Amino acid sequence: MASREIESELVLWTPAVANGQIYRLLTSAFLHYGPMHLLLNMWALYVVGPELEGLLGRVRYSALYLLSALGGSVAVYLLAPITTATAGASGAIFGLFGATLVIGRRLRMDVRAVGVVIVVNLIFTFTIPHISWQGHVGGLITGVLVAFAYVYPPQASRTRIQAVASLALLALFIALIWWRTAELVY
């Protein structure tokens, strides 16, 4: 996620979300600030997406992606300066990175390269101006949590636990959005 001036009615801008435009929490994940921003995110998606989708299946992968995007946006909504506008798929991408790390460890794979990618991207996140650390870290944490819920439950109850965990995380995000909105509006 990158932060810039408001250029679209679909970017994540806290005052607009607090004023009822909740959809911005997701639409912002499908917008980018320029071709390089889009290219970097799509390249990362191309690198990690297909294998992760193959391991999780289309429905779980889609849920992971959307929850990570929302988790990044909720972190921005809670923690970024109120006048910041953000856009980009990076929260979702960081969620995929985090999930790849968790799933790789569960499958006893060598995940050092994924760990390095996460660390390098976090260094960029905290050192390059106009990058939303809140969106990246929020997406990363969400991806890790979702992946744990998806790959660690016992096989017999895995589908039920996955669904409950996904819905519980969504409910948490809704509660946090409601709390932040109430704090800003009242």
Disulfide bonds with the S-S distance in Angstrom:
none
